[in-house]
Amino acid sequence: MNDPNFKSGYCVHSQNLTTITVITKCGLKIVRKIFILPQYEGLPLATEVQRIEIYNETPRLRELKIITIGMFGSSAPHALMEDVLYSNIIMQSRIVLDNNANIIAIGVDYSPSYAKDDERFHTMLIHDNNVNNFAKEFCSNYNEFIGNGTLEKPEGILQLSNKLSRKGPGFFALAGYLNIEPFGEKVVDTFTGVVSKKVNSTSIYSEEITSLLKNFKDRFALESAINYIKSFNKKFSSFLQINTGDKEFNSYFNYNLPFQILYQSFVSRSFCQTQKGYREIGFREIQDVYASMYYFVGMGKPDLVKKLLKEWASKVFELGYAYHNFFWVGKEPGKWSDDALWFVQAVYRYVNLTRDFDFLKEETEIAGKEKTQTRPIYKTIEAIIQYSAFISVGKHGLPLLDRADWNDCLRIDRDSLEGPEKEKIYLKKVEECKNKNIPFDEKNTYSESVMNACLLKVAIDEYSELAEYMKNYETANRMKNLSKEIYNKVQKYAWKEDFFARVLLNKNPEFEYIGAKGDNLGKEPGKKDSYFINSYTWPIISEIASEEQIKIMTDTLERTLKTEFGFKLMTLSALDKICKEIAIGEYFPGDRENGAVFKHASMMMAFSMFKAAKTVEDKKLAERLTRLAYWMIDIVLPYKTMTNPFCLAGNPRFCTQYINSETGEHIGPLLSGTATWLNLSLIYSIGLDFTVEGLRFDPILRCEEKEISYYLKKGETCYKFIIQKPEGFYRIKDDNYRLSIDGHSIDNNIFSLVDDSREHIILLNFY
């Protein structure tokens, strides 16, 4: 914008398409369209496209040179922290030429054989009427390109050297030439991506790049790809379209939030503006499928959801622990104790949504076996529950914390054992005792996670419901009894007068637990105890917390964790008294796990508040919870940062998952589990709760709202929901209402949605 030739410009973001338009004083209009290409058979695994449209708005011929630059990723991202020299030495530049010596692509060549599984490239295709031209110059040395200039004004821009570099970093620049007639236009397409042998072991670098260019040699072929992307996103988001009095909210909920969920379901944390550029899909990430499955099923793709769920199931070991993360192969088995428990909720949601109860009987592989062995999904669930309830437990009978649960900064036990190590100890004990319901080591002094106990109870209760529906009453009753045992243990050992503890400690005689009254681990002035938001959320979701406890905890929550910028993940805590290398010590107060507003956790909290608001007897408490939940949602909604962008947007230590609790600074876009749980909270708040019995229609609207409506798509069938009420707090539990389907009144707010290719109207009127 400081360039003297700049006249005007603007940027439009949409779902998988960013359009940047710049108009120059010399008479050019430049439109850049940036998006990720859909996957095509035989083409590179992943490709980002930048289409550059250049319009000559003058009566004279324009002779132009176009240069694209960028940086290829390292094959060893951890080496960037440990050995920068190594990470540069193991890579060098390469180019691909066609038979006419045209520069088809510039790329990077890695030395270690394992690194050659993923080979990156960048290419330029210039559409010149009916002829396609390629780049004429390249540069692979950053210092050579910049010279004594800057990235904005590089010294080597006039003539690229066409020299290959023998070492990294993976800088690249390509230059091409084009002439534009008076009032004419030209199009340049650039493709940046990766050819992977992990998908196809016979993949050949030059062949896939050549095939890519061949597929898009016609300039209109890429327009078709853009139209396909728009069509897919429209169909994906059509599952649920809402109409409230807030146009900005409608736009976000109907279009942007579904895309964020779609995107997050497949890329995990990789592009989420965190430090985790190498982060893989794992068991915690299955939370993202909780939300995206509704949209996939809505567009008629339930088999894709089943395929994803079976992929996760195949990463669970026979004993019931799981790989922490995976793309192509599983890693870190049984290190994180919450991992496999998230899987049960995903299956429960899918079966209730689709009524596909036979899915529970479908076979998947068992992880860790030298020879392939399979078991049905329901047996995988039983193994997960068995492991978390009986094997990997501490002295109070609650699941171990292990390396950490949901929050990786809770690494209390630095000597915790991995799953395979526990399995060896456990199998030896079983052989000696002839009893499978025993801990791997009843004398272990490892810490126990109260959140994991809540996740376990959710898994037990949900599996009990599924078993009962399948008429497996023996299993259902066994699960109900186990649920009571977990409930009693959490109440007995984790409730501490004003809050549930976060972790039970079994090693340090000075400290018995973390989080709640009396832990003596507070670090904030005048506050001697520490508190954690998840100790509020999950006892409510798991239905462990009583109504009186919810009321007490809500008072404590507002007193200790509420800031003007939202509810903090945790109070500032002296956890270094428990473990000297605790990860929260890496951050300044107010940042990330050290007292930031962790949006993912706060949206879980909102969900729990809506759940309690529908069930507690005290209507005033229910209204209080509803107002708090919507207050937190309004802070997290990404477009809200634009109400005061110079103060709220642009955290200098930014991450899309956090709000700095001291300054309020954060970034608007939502990825990670935040988008997922925001979506789940909103869907739940407008009344959609898919249960074993059917759809439980039980909305909890904002007090000031008088009417909302939304369309829900089930296959070819469309349901229009209309909710009307006076101003104030209303709920089905204790207010007068009329409920009708297609004009016929019904008495029960739990009913089935049929798929008959018709439109139905469901009207709920409070009075």
Residue, then its C-alpha position, 0 to 999 in steps of 0.5 A: m500500500n505504500d508503493p507509489n503505484f498503488k491506487s486501491g485494493y481489497c480482499v474477500h475471504s470465502q470458503n476455500l477461496t480468497t480473492i485479492t484485487v489490486i488496482t494500480k495507477c499505471g492502469l492494471k487490475i490484478v485479481r488473485k484467487i487462492f484456494i486448495l484444489p480438490q483431490y483428483e486421482g493420479l494428481p499430487l496429493a495436495t495442491e494450493v492454487q493461485r490464479i492471477e488475472i491481469y487486466n490491462e485497462t489502458p489503450r497501450l500494449r503492456e509488456l510484463k514480467i511476473i515473479t512468484i516466490g515462496m518457501f518449501g517446508s522442511s522434511a524434518p520440522h523438529a530439526l528447525m529447533e534442534d539443528v538448523l544446520y542439518s535441516n538446511i544441509i539435507m535439502q537442495s533445489r531441483i527443477v523439472l524440464d519438459n522436452n522443449a526445456n521449459i521450466i515445468a516446476i521448481g522443487v526441493d530434493y531431500s537427502p534422507s530416503y524417508a524424506k523422499d516420501d513427500e516431495r514439494f513443488h511449485t509451477m507456473l502456467i501462463h495462458d496466452n490465448n490458445v498457447n500455454n507458456f511456462a516460467k523462463e527464469f528461476c532462483s533457489n537462493y534467498n540471499e541471491f534473490i534479495g541481495n542488498g535489498t528487501l523482500e519488498k524490493p529485492e535486488g535480484i528481481l530483474q534477472l533470476s540466476n537460473k542456478l540450482s542451490r546445493k543447500g536449503p532453506g527451500f526458497f524458490a522464485l519463478a519468473g515468466y513473461l507476458n504481453i497484454e493487448p490494449f484493454g486485454e487480459k491474461v491469466v497466470d496459474t500457479f500450483t504449489g503442492v506435494v507429491s506423496k508416496k504415502v498414498n501411492s508408492t509408485s508416484i513419480y514426481s515429474e509425472e504427477i506434476t506433468s499430469l496436473l498441468k495437462n489437466f489444467k492446460d485449458r484456462f476454463a478447467l480451473e474455473s470448473a474446479i472453483n465452481y465445484i468447490k463452491s457447489f460442494n461447500k454450498k451442499f455441505s452447509s445445507f444441512l442446517q440453515i438458520n434465520t435469526g434477527d442477526k444477519e452477521f450471525n446468520s452468515y457466519f453460522n450458515y456458511n463460515l462455521p460449517f467450512q471451518i468444521l469441514y477444514q478442521s476435520f481433515v487438517s487437524r492443527s496443521f494450518c491453525q496458526t499454532q506452533k504445531g506445523y507438523r501436528e497430525i490427526g489423532f484421537r482428540e481430533i475426532q471431536d471435529v467429526y462430532a460436528s462435521m458428521y451432521y453435514f456429511v450425513g445431510m449431504g448424503k455421505p454417511d459412508l464417509v463418516k463410517k470410513l473415518l470412524k473405522e479409521w480411528a477404530s483401527k488405531v485402538f489396541e486390543l487392550g483398549y488404549a490407542y495411538h495418540n496421533f496418526f496420518w499414515v502410521g500410528k504413533e505414541p501408543g497409550k501415552w495420553s489417557d483420554d485418547a480412546l475415550w473420545f471415540v465412543q462419543a463419536v460412534y454414539r453421535y453417528v448411530n443416533l443421527t443415522r439410526d445405523f445401529d448395525f454399524l456397531k457390528e462392523e469389523t475393524e482391524i486391531a492396532g498393534k497386531e503383527k498379523t491382521q486381526t479384527r473385531p466389531i466396533y462394539k467390542t472396541i468400545e468395550a475394550i476402551i471402557q475396560y482399560s479406562a475403568f479397571i486397568s489404567v487406574g490409580k489408587h482411587g479407582l479413577p483413570l490415570l492422567d498419564r502424560a496428560d489428558w485433554n490439556d497437554c500442559l498437565r504433564i504431572d507424572r514425568d515417569s508415566l508409562e506408555g500403553p505397551e508397558k502397562e500391557k506387559i505388566y497387566l498380562k503378567k498379573v492376569e496370568e497370575c491372578k486369573n482376574k481381568n478386572i484388576p489394575f496393571d499395578e494396584k500400588n502405582t502412585y501415578s496421578e488420576s484425571v477427574m476429567n478422564a473419569c467424566l469422559l469414562k462415565v459419558a462413554i459408559d452411559e452412551y454405550s449402555e443406551l446403545a446396548e439397551y436399544m440393541k436388546n443386549y440387556e446384560t451389557a446395558n445393566r453391567m454398564k449402568n452399575l459401572s456408571k454408578e461406581i464411577y459416579n460414587k468415586v468422583q463424588k467421594y474423592a473429587w468434590k472439594e466443597d466448591f468445585f471438582a478437583r482436576v487431578l488427584l495426586n498420589k505421590n506428593p504428601e504435601f498436595e492431595y489434588i489440583g484445582a478446587k478449594g484447599d489445594n493451596l496451589g493458587k498463584e494469584p494475589g489473595k487467592k490461595d487455591s487453583y481452579f480449572i474450567n474443565s472441572y466445571t464442564w465435564p462433571i455437568i456433561s457426564e451428569i455427575a454434578s448435582e444441581e446444588q453442586i452446579k450452583i456452587m460451582t457456577d458461583t466459584l466459576e464467576r468468582t475465580l475464572k471470569t474475566e471481561f474477555g471470557f472464562k479462563l482455562m485456569t487460574l494462575s497456578a503454582l504447579d511447579k510445586i508439583c512438577k518442576e518442568i510443568a508446561i504452563g511455565e513456558y508462557f507469560p500470565g494470560d497467554r495460552e494455558n497460563g490463564a488464557v481464555f482457551k476458546h475450545a474449553s470455553m465452548m465445551m463449557a457453554f455446551s455444559m451450561f446449556k445442558a444444565a439449563k435444560t434440566v435443573e429444577d431452579k429456573k433462575l439458575a437455568e436462566r443464569l447459565t443460559r445468559l453466561a453461555y451466550w455471553m461466552i459465545d458472543i466473545v468467541l464468535p470471530y466477527k466480534t473482533m471487528t467491533n473493536p479491531f485495533c484493541l481486540a484483534g492481533n494478539p502479538r503472541f497469536c493463536t486462533q485458539y486463545i484470547n489473552s485474558e489480560t489484554g483481550e487480544h486474539i485472532g478472529p478465525l476459528l479452527s481447532g476444537t473451538a469451531t467444533w464445540l461452538n457448532l455443537s453448542l449452537i446446534y444444541s441450544i436451538g433444540l437439536d439433540f439426536t438420541v437413541e429414542g429419536l430427536r429430542f427437540d428442546p431449545i434454549l434461546r437467548c432471553e431477548e429473542k422472540e423468534i428464530s427459524y431454521y431448515l434442517k436437511k435429512g437426505e432429500t427431506c427438509y424440515k423447517f423448525i420455527i420457535q416463537k416465544p415472548e421476551g424472556f427465558y423459556r424452556i420446555k421443562d416448565d413453561n407452557y407451549r404448543l408443539s406441532i408437526d405439519g399443523h398437527s399438535i403433538d405431546n412429546n418433544i422426542f420424535s423421529l425424523v422421516d426421510d420421505s423427500r417432502e418438506h415438513i414444518i415443526l412449530l414450537n410456540f411458548y406462551 
